[in-house]
């Protein structure tokens, strides 16, 4: 019974993180870096996946989730 809320929360967070990674990758890889946009989006998605799995498996506190930071992407953009 406790598995269903975790799966729903994980699915919602996953969809949100994909959208967030797409937008931040597009922000960083704009202008002169626009030809490399597919690589940038791939980098953002893989980084998000690794970070989310790493935080969820190594956190000592239950219910902790991680997300990408938008501040560094804005500075890079």
PDB file of N, CA, C and O in Angstrom:
ATOM      1  N   UNK A   1       0.808  -1.198   0.000  1.00  0.00           N
ATOM      2  CA  UNK A   1       0.000   0.000   0.000  1.00  0.00           C
ATOM      3  C   UNK A   1       0.853   1.264   0.000  1.00  0.00           C
ATOM      4  O   UNK A   1       0.433   2.298  -0.519  1.00  0.00           O
ATOM      5  N   UNK A   2       2.044   1.183   0.579  1.00  0.00           N
ATOM      6  CA  UNK A   2       2.904   2.367   0.612  1.00  0.00           C
ATOM      7  C   UNK A   2       3.674   2.543  -0.691  1.00  0.00           C
ATOM      8  O   UNK A   2       4.306   3.578  -0.902  1.00  0.00           O
ATOM      9  N   UNK A   3       3.626   1.548  -1.557  1.00  0.00           N
ATOM     10  CA  UNK A   3       4.372   1.615  -2.807  1.00  0.00           C
ATOM     11  C   UNK A   3       3.704   2.552  -3.811  1.00  0.00           C
ATOM     12  O   UNK A   3       4.395   3.255  -4.547  1.00  0.00           O
ATOM     13  N   UNK A   4       2.397   2.571  -3.850  1.00  0.00           N
ATOM     14  CA  UNK A   4       1.671   3.374  -4.828  1.00  0.00           C
ATOM     15  C   UNK A   4       1.930   4.879  -4.697  1.00  0.00           C
ATOM     16  O   UNK A   4       2.182   5.526  -5.713  1.00  0.00           O
ATOM     17  N   UNK A   5       1.881   5.467  -3.496  1.00  0.00           N
ATOM     18  CA  UNK A   5       2.195   6.902  -3.413  1.00  0.00           C
ATOM     19  C   UNK A   5       3.617   7.232  -3.853  1.00  0.00           C
ATOM     20  O   UNK A   5       3.858   8.280  -4.451  1.00  0.00           O
ATOM     21  N   UNK A   6       4.551   6.343  -3.558  1.00  0.00           N
ATOM     22  CA  UNK A   6       5.933   6.561  -3.987  1.00  0.00           C
ATOM     23  C   UNK A   6       6.080   6.510  -5.496  1.00  0.00           C
ATOM     24  O   UNK A   6       6.810   7.308  -6.083  1.00  0.00           O
ATOM     25  N   UNK A   7       5.386   5.570  -6.122  1.00  0.00           N
ATOM     26  CA  UNK A   7       5.439   5.475  -7.587  1.00  0.00           C
ATOM     27  C   UNK A   7       4.788   6.678  -8.261  1.00  0.00           C
ATOM     28  O   UNK A   7       5.296   7.183  -9.262  1.00  0.00           O
ATOM     29  N   UNK A   8       3.676   7.131  -7.718  1.00  0.00           N
ATOM     30  CA  UNK A   8       3.006   8.305  -8.292  1.00  0.00           C
ATOM     31  C   UNK A   8       3.884   9.548  -8.135  1.00  0.00           C
ATOM     32  O   UNK A   8       4.032  10.335  -9.070  1.00  0.00           O
ATOM     33  N   UNK A   9       4.457   9.714  -6.958  1.00  0.00           N
ATOM     34  CA  UNK A   9       5.333  10.861  -6.733  1.00  0.00           C
ATOM     35  C   UNK A   9       6.559  10.803  -7.633  1.00  0.00           C
ATOM     36  O   UNK A   9       6.998  11.828  -8.156  1.00  0.00           O
ATOM     37  N   UNK A  10       7.113   9.609  -7.815  1.00  0.00           N
ATOM     38  CA  UNK A  10       8.266   9.456  -8.696  1.00  0.00           C
ATOM     39  C   UNK A  10       7.930   9.761 -10.146  1.00  0.00           C
ATOM     40  O   UNK A  10       8.728  10.373 -10.854  1.00  0.00           O
ATOM     41  N   UNK A  11       6.749   9.335 -10.592  1.00  0.00           N
ATOM     42  CA  UNK A  11       6.340   9.610 -11.974  1.00  0.00           C
ATOM     43  C   UNK A  11       6.117  11.102 -12.197  1.00  0.00           C
ATOM     44  O   UNK A  11       6.532  11.648 -13.219  1.00  0.00           O
ATOM     45  N   UNK A  12       5.468  11.756 -11.251  1.00  0.00           N
ATOM     46  CA  UNK A  12       5.227  13.201 -11.376  1.00  0.00           C
ATOM     47  C   UNK A  12       6.548  13.960 -11.351  1.00  0.00           C
ATOM     48  O   UNK A  12       6.754  14.877 -12.146  1.00  0.00           O
ATOM     49  N   UNK A  13       7.436  13.584 -10.448  1.00  0.00           N
ATOM     50  CA  UNK A  13       8.744  14.241 -10.376  1.00  0.00           C
ATOM     51  C   UNK A  13       9.557  13.983 -11.637  1.00  0.00           C
ATOM     52  O   UNK A  13      10.257  14.876 -12.115  1.00  0.00           O
ATOM     53  N   UNK A  14       9.473  12.776 -12.176  1.00  0.00           N
ATOM     54  CA  UNK A  14      10.205  12.457 -13.404  1.00  0.00           C
ATOM     55  C   UNK A  14       9.743  13.293 -14.582  1.00  0.00           C
ATOM     56  O   UNK A  14      10.564  13.812 -15.338  1.00  0.00           O
ATOM     57  N   UNK A  15       8.433  13.427 -14.743  1.00  0.00           N
ATOM     58  CA  UNK A  15       7.903  14.251 -15.843  1.00  0.00           C
ATOM     59  C   UNK A  15       8.299  15.714 -15.656  1.00  0.00           C
ATOM     60  O   UNK A  15       8.695  16.387 -16.608  1.00  0.00           O
ATOM     61  N   UNK A  16       8.189  16.193 -14.430  1.00  0.00           N
ATOM     62  CA  UNK A  16       8.573  17.581 -14.145  1.00  0.00           C
ATOM     63  C   UNK A  16      10.049  17.802 -14.411  1.00  0.00           C
ATOM     64  O   UNK A  16      10.437  18.831 -14.965  1.00  0.00           O
ATOM     65  N   UNK A  17      10.868  16.850 -14.023  1.00  0.00           N
ATOM     66  CA  UNK A  17      12.322  16.990 -14.207  1.00  0.00           C
ATOM     67  C   UNK A  17      12.709  16.944 -15.681  1.00  0.00           C
ATOM     68  O   UNK A  17      13.637  17.640 -16.092  1.00  0.00           O
ATOM     69  N   UNK A  18      12.020  16.143 -16.479  1.00  0.00           N
ATOM     70  CA  UNK A  18      12.293  16.114 -17.923  1.00  0.00           C
ATOM     71  C   UNK A  18      11.986  17.463 -18.546  1.00  0.00           C
ATOM     72  O   UNK A  18      12.784  17.980 -19.328  1.00  0.00           O
ATOM     73  N   UNK A  19      10.850  18.034 -18.211  1.00  0.00           N
ATOM     74  CA  UNK A  19      10.482  19.349 -18.748  1.00  0.00           C
ATOM     75  C   UNK A  19      11.472  20.410 -18.284  1.00  0.00           C
ATOM     76  O   UNK A  19      11.883  21.268 -19.066  1.00  0.00           O
ATOM     77  N   UNK A  20      11.853  20.349 -17.013  1.00  0.00           N
ATOM     78  CA  UNK A  20      12.800  21.313 -16.472  1.00  0.00           C
ATOM     79  C   UNK A  20      14.163  21.180 -17.141  1.00  0.00           C
ATOM     80  O   UNK A  20      14.803  22.187 -17.440  1.00  0.00           O
ATOM     81  N   UNK A  21      14.614  19.950 -17.378  1.00  0.00           N
ATOM     82  CA  UNK A  21      15.907  19.733 -18.036  1.00  0.00           C
ATOM     83  C   UNK A  21      15.886  20.219 -19.478  1.00  0.00           C
ATOM     84  O   UNK A  21      16.868  20.790 -19.954  1.00  0.00           O
ATOM     85  N   UNK A  22      14.784  19.998 -20.173  1.00  0.00           N
ATOM     86  CA  UNK A  22      14.665  20.497 -21.548  1.00  0.00           C
ATOM     87  C   UNK A  22      14.756  22.018 -21.597  1.00  0.00           C
ATOM     88  O   UNK A  22      15.438  22.579 -22.456  1.00  0.00           O
ATOM     89  N   UNK A  23      14.076  22.672 -20.685  1.00  0.00           N
ATOM     90  CA  UNK A  23      14.091  24.137 -20.707  1.00  0.00           C
ATOM     91  C   UNK A  23      15.452  24.702 -20.319  1.00  0.00           C
ATOM     92  O   UNK A  23      15.915  25.672 -20.919  1.00  0.00           O
ATOM     93  N   UNK A  24      16.094  24.104 -19.324  1.00  0.00           N
ATOM     94  CA  UNK A  24      17.408  24.616 -18.921  1.00  0.00           C
ATOM     95  C   UNK A  24      18.479  24.296 -19.951  1.00  0.00           C
ATOM     96  O   UNK A  24      19.381  25.103 -20.176  1.00  0.00           O
ATOM     97  N   UNK A  25      18.390  23.131 -20.577  1.00  0.00           N
ATOM     98  CA  UNK A  25      19.331  22.813 -21.652  1.00  0.00           C
ATOM     99  C   UNK A  25      19.165  23.748 -22.835  1.00  0.00           C
ATOM    100  O   UNK A  25      20.149  24.147 -23.457  1.00  0.00           O
ATOM    101  N   UNK A  26      17.924  24.101 -23.149  1.00  0.00           N
ATOM    102  CA  UNK A  26      17.673  25.046 -24.236  1.00  0.00           C
ATOM    103  C   UNK A  26      18.160  26.446 -23.894  1.00  0.00           C
ATOM    104  O   UNK A  26      18.584  27.200 -24.771  1.00  0.00           O
ATOM    105  N   UNK A  27      18.095  26.785 -22.616  1.00  0.00           N
ATOM    106  CA  UNK A  27      18.569  28.100 -22.192  1.00  0.00           C
ATOM    107  C   UNK A  27      20.081  28.208 -22.317  1.00  0.00           C
ATOM    108  O   UNK A  27      20.597  29.211 -22.809  1.00  0.00           O
ATOM    109  N   UNK A  28      20.790  27.180 -21.873  1.00  0.00           N
ATOM    110  CA  UNK A  28      22.256  27.223 -21.907  1.00  0.00           C
ATOM    111  C   UNK A  28      22.768  27.119 -23.338  1.00  0.00           C
ATOM    112  O   UNK A  28      23.698  27.832 -23.715  1.00  0.00           O
ATOM    113  N   UNK A  29      22.170  26.237 -24.139  1.00  0.00           N
ATOM    114  CA  UNK A  29      22.647  26.012 -25.500  1.00  0.00           C
ATOM    115  C   UNK A  29      21.830  26.834 -26.498  1.00  0.00           C
ATOM    116  O   UNK A  29      21.195  26.286 -27.399  1.00  0.00           O
ATOM    117  N   UNK A  30      21.856  28.129 -26.326  1.00  0.00           N
ATOM    118  CA  UNK A  30      21.210  29.045 -27.265  1.00  0.00           C
ATOM    119  C   UNK A  30      22.285  29.972 -27.841  1.00  0.00           C
ATOM    120  O   UNK A  30      23.428  29.972 -27.384  1.00  0.00           O
ATOM    121  N   UNK A  31      21.916  30.728 -28.812  1.00  0.00           N
ATOM    122  CA  UNK A  31      22.871  31.651 -29.425  1.00  0.00           C
ATOM    123  C   UNK A  31      23.907  30.918 -30.259  1.00  0.00           C
ATOM    124  O   UNK A  31      23.559  30.157 -31.163  1.00  0.00           O
ATOM    125  N   UNK A  32      25.178  31.145 -29.958  1.00  0.00           N
ATOM    126  CA  UNK A  32      26.259  30.513 -30.714  1.00  0.00           C
ATOM    127  C   UNK A  32      26.328  29.003 -30.499  1.00  0.00           C
ATOM    128  O   UNK A  32      26.873  28.281 -31.334  1.00  0.00           O
ATOM    129  N   UNK A  33      25.781  28.527 -29.390  1.00  0.00           N
ATOM    130  CA  UNK A  33      25.824  27.092 -29.093  1.00  0.00           C
ATOM    131  C   UNK A  33      24.596  26.347 -29.604  1.00  0.00           C
ATOM    132  O   UNK A  33      24.429  25.165 -29.302  1.00  0.00           O
ATOM    133  N   UNK A  34      23.745  27.002 -30.362  1.00  0.00           N
ATOM    134  CA  UNK A  34      22.507  26.394 -30.851  1.00  0.00           C
ATOM    135  C   UNK A  34      22.734  25.120 -31.680  1.00  0.00           C
ATOM    136  O   UNK A  34      21.907  24.211 -31.601  1.00  0.00           O
ATOM    137  N   UNK A  35      23.803  25.008 -32.462  1.00  0.00           N
ATOM    138  CA  UNK A  35      24.010  23.739 -33.181  1.00  0.00           C
ATOM    139  C   UNK A  35      24.221  22.532 -32.260  1.00  0.00           C
ATOM    140  O   UNK A  35      24.029  21.390 -32.677  1.00  0.00           O
ATOM    141  N   UNK A  36      24.609  22.783 -31.029  1.00  0.00           N
ATOM    142  CA  UNK A  36      24.876  21.711 -30.078  1.00  0.00           C
ATOM    143  C   UNK A  36      23.702  21.465 -29.127  1.00  0.00           C
ATOM    144  O   UNK A  36      23.863  20.798 -28.104  1.00  0.00           O
ATOM    145  N   UNK A  37      22.530  21.998 -29.459  1.00  0.00           N
ATOM    146  CA  UNK A  37      21.364  21.876 -28.595  1.00  0.00           C
ATOM    147  C   UNK A  37      20.978  20.422 -28.305  1.00  0.00           C
ATOM    148  O   UNK A  37      20.678  20.115 -27.151  1.00  0.00           O
ATOM    149  N   UNK A  38      20.969  19.517 -29.280  1.00  0.00           N
ATOM    150  CA  UNK A  38      20.631  18.120 -28.941  1.00  0.00           C
ATOM    151  C   UNK A  38      21.599  17.490 -27.931  1.00  0.00           C
ATOM    152  O   UNK A  38      21.185  16.729 -27.057  1.00  0.00           O
ATOM    153  N   UNK A  39      22.876  17.811 -28.061  1.00  0.00           N
ATOM    154  CA  UNK A  39      23.844  17.301 -27.092  1.00  0.00           C
ATOM    155  C   UNK A  39      23.603  17.906 -25.713  1.00  0.00           C
ATOM    156  O   UNK A  39      23.713  17.216 -24.700  1.00  0.00           O
ATOM    157  N   UNK A  40      23.278  19.184 -25.677  1.00  0.00           N
ATOM    158  CA  UNK A  40      23.020  19.867 -24.408  1.00  0.00           C
ATOM    159  C   UNK A  40      21.799  19.312 -23.700  1.00  0.00           C
ATOM    160  O   UNK A  40      21.805  19.154 -22.479  1.00  0.00           O
ATOM    161  N   UNK A  41      20.750  19.016 -24.456  1.00  0.00           N
ATOM    162  CA  UNK A  41      19.556  18.443 -23.850  1.00  0.00           C
ATOM    163  C   UNK A  41      19.864  17.043 -23.333  1.00  0.00           C
ATOM    164  O   UNK A  41      19.400  16.661 -22.258  1.00  0.00           O
ATOM    165  N   UNK A  42      20.639  16.279 -24.089  1.00  0.00           N
ATOM    166  CA  UNK A  42      21.032  14.952 -23.626  1.00  0.00           C
ATOM    167  C   UNK A  42      21.862  15.006 -22.355  1.00  0.00           C
ATOM    168  O   UNK A  42      21.671  14.200 -21.445  1.00  0.00           O
ATOM    169  N   UNK A  43      22.779  15.952 -22.297  1.00  0.00           N
ATOM    170  CA  UNK A  43      23.595  16.121 -21.099  1.00  0.00           C
ATOM    171  C   UNK A  43      22.716  16.479 -19.910  1.00  0.00           C
ATOM    172  O   UNK A  43      22.900  15.939 -18.819  1.00  0.00           O
ATOM    173  N   UNK A  44      21.763  17.383 -20.108  1.00  0.00           N
ATOM    174  CA  UNK A  44      20.879  17.795 -19.020  1.00  0.00           C
ATOM    175  C   UNK A  44      20.012  16.636 -18.534  1.00  0.00           C
ATOM    176  O   UNK A  44      19.808  16.482 -17.330  1.00  0.00           O
ATOM    177  N   UNK A  45      19.502  15.824 -19.453  1.00  0.00           N
ATOM    178  CA  UNK A  45      18.658  14.700 -19.052  1.00  0.00           C
ATOM    179  C   UNK A  45      19.449  13.629 -18.302  1.00  0.00           C
ATOM    180  O   UNK A  45      18.998  13.127 -17.273  1.00  0.00           O
ATOM    181  N   UNK A  46      20.626  13.283 -18.819  1.00  0.00           N
ATOM    182  CA  UNK A  46      21.444  12.263 -18.159  1.00  0.00           C
ATOM    183  C   UNK A  46      21.891  12.740 -16.783  1.00  0.00           C
ATOM    184  O   UNK A  46      21.894  11.964 -15.828  1.00  0.00           O
ATOM    185  N   UNK A  47      22.262  13.996 -16.679  1.00  0.00           N
ATOM    186  CA  UNK A  47      22.680  14.545 -15.392  1.00  0.00           C
ATOM    187  C   UNK A  47      21.535  14.508 -14.393  1.00  0.00           C
ATOM    188  O   UNK A  47      21.740  14.173 -13.227  1.00  0.00           O
ATOM    189  N   UNK A  48      20.331  14.849 -14.841  1.00  0.00           N
ATOM    190  CA  UNK A  48      19.172  14.803 -13.947  1.00  0.00           C
ATOM    191  C   UNK A  48      18.881  13.387 -13.481  1.00  0.00           C
ATOM    192  O   UNK A  48      18.581  13.169 -12.308  1.00  0.00           O
ATOM    193  N   UNK A  49      18.968  12.427 -14.387  1.00  0.00           N
ATOM    194  CA  UNK A  49      18.711  11.032 -14.022  1.00  0.00           C
ATOM    195  C   UNK A  49      19.725  10.551 -12.992  1.00  0.00           C
ATOM    196  O   UNK A  49      19.355   9.948 -11.985  1.00  0.00           O
ATOM    197  N   UNK A  50      20.994  10.816 -13.244  1.00  0.00           N
ATOM    198  CA  UNK A  50      22.041  10.373 -12.316  1.00  0.00           C
ATOM    199  C   UNK A  50      21.871  11.042 -10.957  1.00  0.00           C
ATOM    200  O   UNK A  50      22.030  10.395  -9.921  1.00  0.00           O
ATOM    201  N   UNK A  51      21.551  12.327 -10.956  1.00  0.00           N
ATOM    202  CA  UNK A  51      21.407  13.055  -9.704  1.00  0.00           C
ATOM    203  C   UNK A  51      20.197  12.570  -8.919  1.00  0.00           C
ATOM    204  O   UNK A  51      20.288  12.375  -7.707  1.00  0.00           O
ATOM    205  N   UNK A  52      19.062  12.370  -9.592  1.00  0.00           N
ATOM    206  CA  UNK A  52      17.856  11.910  -8.894  1.00  0.00           C
ATOM    207  C   UNK A  52      18.037  10.512  -8.316  1.00  0.00           C
ATOM    208  O   UNK A  52      17.622  10.250  -7.187  1.00  0.00           O
ATOM    209  N   UNK A  53      18.650   9.619  -9.075  1.00  0.00           N
ATOM    210  CA  UNK A  53      18.888   8.264  -8.565  1.00  0.00           C
ATOM    211  C   UNK A  53      19.901   8.300  -7.420  1.00  0.00           C
ATOM    212  O   UNK A  53      19.728   7.617  -6.410  1.00  0.00           O
ATOM    213  N   UNK A  54      20.943   9.088  -7.578  1.00  0.00           N
ATOM    214  CA  UNK A  54      21.948   9.185  -6.527  1.00  0.00           C
ATOM    215  C   UNK A  54      21.394   9.732  -5.225  1.00  0.00           C
ATOM    216  O   UNK A  54      21.697   9.206  -4.154  1.00  0.00           O
ATOM    217  N   UNK A  55      20.591  10.772  -5.301  1.00  0.00           N
ATOM    218  CA  UNK A  55      20.011  11.357  -4.094  1.00  0.00           C
ATOM    219  C   UNK A  55      19.021  10.393  -3.454  1.00  0.00           C
ATOM    220  O   UNK A  55      19.003  10.237  -2.233  1.00  0.00           O
ATOM    221  N   UNK A  56      18.199   9.748  -4.275  1.00  0.00           N
ATOM    222  CA  UNK A  56      17.191   8.866  -3.699  1.00  0.00           C
ATOM    223  C   UNK A  56      17.800   7.614  -3.060  1.00  0.00           C
ATOM    224  O   UNK A  56      17.255   7.104  -2.082  1.00  0.00           O
ATOM    225  N   UNK A  57      18.904   7.117  -3.587  1.00  0.00           N
ATOM    226  CA  UNK A  57      19.505   5.912  -3.030  1.00  0.00           C
ATOM    227  C   UNK A  57      20.460   6.175  -1.876  1.00  0.00           C
ATOM    228  O   UNK A  57      20.666   5.293  -1.043  1.00  0.00           O
ATOM    229  N   UNK A  58      21.043   7.352  -1.805  1.00  0.00           N
ATOM    230  CA  UNK A  58      22.053   7.612  -0.779  1.00  0.00           C
ATOM    231  C   UNK A  58      21.581   8.517   0.345  1.00  0.00           C
ATOM    232  O   UNK A  58      22.325   8.732   1.302  1.00  0.00           O
ATOM    233  N   UNK A  59      20.381   9.051   0.265  1.00  0.00           N
ATOM    234  CA  UNK A  59      19.899   9.946   1.308  1.00  0.00           C
ATOM    235  C   UNK A  59      19.546   9.164   2.566  1.00  0.00           C
ATOM    236  O   UNK A  59      18.928   8.103   2.491  1.00  0.00           O
ATOM    237  N   UNK A  60      19.932   9.681   3.700  1.00  0.00           N
ATOM    238  CA  UNK A  60      19.610   9.044   4.964  1.00  0.00           C
ATOM    239  C   UNK A  60      18.233   9.447   5.474  1.00  0.00           C
ATOM    240  O   UNK A  60      17.693   8.813   6.380  1.00  0.00           O
ATOM    241  N   UNK A  61      17.670  10.491   4.901  1.00  0.00           N
ATOM    242  CA  UNK A  61      16.355  10.989   5.307  1.00  0.00           C
ATOM    243  C   UNK A  61      15.331  10.531   4.280  1.00  0.00           C
ATOM    244  O   UNK A  61      15.540  10.705   3.079  1.00  0.00           O
ATOM    245  N   UNK A  62      14.234   9.952   4.735  1.00  0.00           N
ATOM    246  CA  UNK A  62      13.207   9.501   3.800  1.00  0.00           C
ATOM    247  C   UNK A  62      12.419  10.690   3.264  1.00  0.00           C
ATOM    248  O   UNK A  62      12.210  11.678   3.967  1.00  0.00           O
ATOM    249  N   UNK A  63      11.992  10.583   2.029  1.00  0.00           N
ATOM    250  CA  UNK A  63      11.187  11.637   1.419  1.00  0.00           C
ATOM    251  C   UNK A  63      11.989  12.782   0.838  1.00  0.00           C
ATOM    252  O   UNK A  63      11.408  13.798   0.454  1.00  0.00           O
ATOM    253  N   UNK A  64      13.299  12.654   0.759  1.00  0.00           N
ATOM    254  CA  UNK A  64      14.133  13.708   0.206  1.00  0.00           C
ATOM    255  C   UNK A  64      14.225  13.525  -1.303  1.00  0.00           C
ATOM    256  O   UNK A  64      14.497  12.428  -1.791  1.00  0.00           O
ATOM    257  N   UNK A  65      13.996  14.601  -2.029  1.00  0.00           N
ATOM    258  CA  UNK A  65      14.149  14.567  -3.478  1.00  0.00           C
ATOM    259  C   UNK A  65      15.105  15.667  -3.881  1.00  0.00           C
ATOM    260  O   UNK A  65      15.217  16.688  -3.202  1.00  0.00           O
ATOM    261  N   UNK A  66      15.786  15.457  -4.980  1.00  0.00           N
ATOM    262  CA  UNK A  66      16.704  16.459  -5.501  1.00  0.00           C
ATOM    263  C   UNK A  66      16.206  16.954  -6.842  1.00  0.00           C
ATOM    264  O   UNK A  66      15.404  16.293  -7.502  1.00  0.00           O
ATOM    265  N   UNK A  67      16.672  18.088  -7.229  1.00  0.00           N
ATOM    266  CA  UNK A  67      16.290  18.649  -8.520  1.00  0.00           C
ATOM    267  C   UNK A  67      17.441  19.495  -9.041  1.00  0.00           C
ATOM    268  O   UNK A  67      18.333  19.893  -8.292  1.00  0.00           O
ATOM    269  N   UNK A  68      17.402  19.759 -10.339  1.00  0.00           N
ATOM    270  CA  UNK A  68      18.454  20.587 -10.922  1.00  0.00           C
ATOM    271  C   UNK A  68      18.297  22.023 -10.478  1.00  0.00           C
ATOM    272  O   UNK A  68      17.187  22.481 -10.205  1.00  0.00           O
ATOM    273  N   UNK A  69      19.400  22.729 -10.406  1.00  0.00           N
ATOM    274  CA  UNK A  69      19.368  24.131 -10.020  1.00  0.00           C
ATOM    275  C   UNK A  69      19.272  24.996 -11.259  1.00  0.00           C
ATOM    276  O   UNK A  69      19.994  24.792 -12.234  1.00  0.00           O
ATOM    277  N   UNK A  70      18.385  25.950 -11.211  1.00  0.00           N
ATOM    278  CA  UNK A  70      18.229  26.827 -12.356  1.00  0.00           C
ATOM    279  C   UNK A  70      19.152  28.028 -12.296  1.00  0.00           C
ATOM    280  O   UNK A  70      19.376  28.672 -13.321  1.00  0.00           O
ATOM    281  N   UNK A  71      19.689  28.348 -11.143  1.00  0.00           N
ATOM    282  CA  UNK A  71      20.528  29.546 -11.028  1.00  0.00           C
ATOM    283  C   UNK A  71      21.807  29.419 -11.838  1.00  0.00           C
ATOM    284  O   UNK A  71      22.219  30.373 -12.497  1.00  0.00           O
ATOM    285  N   UNK A  72      22.438  28.257 -11.799  1.00  0.00           N
ATOM    286  CA  UNK A  72      23.677  28.094 -12.560  1.00  0.00           C
ATOM    287  C   UNK A  72      23.396  28.081 -14.070  1.00  0.00           C
ATOM    288  O   UNK A  72      24.221  28.542 -14.859  1.00  0.00           O
ATOM    289  N   UNK A  73      22.250  27.561 -14.463  1.00  0.00           N
ATOM    290  CA  UNK A  73      21.897  27.573 -15.894  1.00  0.00           C
ATOM    291  C   UNK A  73      21.651  28.982 -16.397  1.00  0.00           C
ATOM    292  O   UNK A  73      22.001  29.313 -17.530  1.00  0.00           O
ATOM    293  N   UNK A  74      21.056  29.803 -15.566  1.00  0.00           N
ATOM    294  CA  UNK A  74      20.820  31.195 -15.969  1.00  0.00           C
ATOM    295  C   UNK A  74      22.141  31.929 -16.107  1.00  0.00           C
ATOM    296  O   UNK A  74      22.311  32.724 -17.031  1.00  0.00           O
ATOM    297  N   UNK A  75      23.078  31.675 -15.205  1.00  0.00           N
ATOM    298  CA  UNK A  75      24.391  32.323 -15.294  1.00  0.00           C
ATOM    299  C   UNK A  75      25.132  31.848 -16.534  1.00  0.00           C
ATOM    300  O   UNK A  75      25.757  32.655 -17.223  1.00  0.00           O
ATOM    301  N   UNK A  76      25.075  30.541 -16.836  1.00  0.00           N
ATOM    302  CA  UNK A  76      25.735  30.021 -18.028  1.00  0.00           C
ATOM    303  C   UNK A  76      25.074  30.519 -19.312  1.00  0.00           C
ATOM    304  O   UNK A  76      25.747  30.731 -20.321  1.00  0.00           O
ATOM    305  N   UNK A  77      23.753  30.703 -19.269  1.00  0.00           N
ATOM    306  CA  UNK A  77      23.029  31.166 -20.444  1.00  0.00           C
ATOM    307  C   UNK A  77      23.342  32.600 -20.745  1.00  0.00           C
ATOM    308  O   UNK A  77      22.816  33.157 -21.708  1.00  0.00           O
TER     309      UNK A  77
END
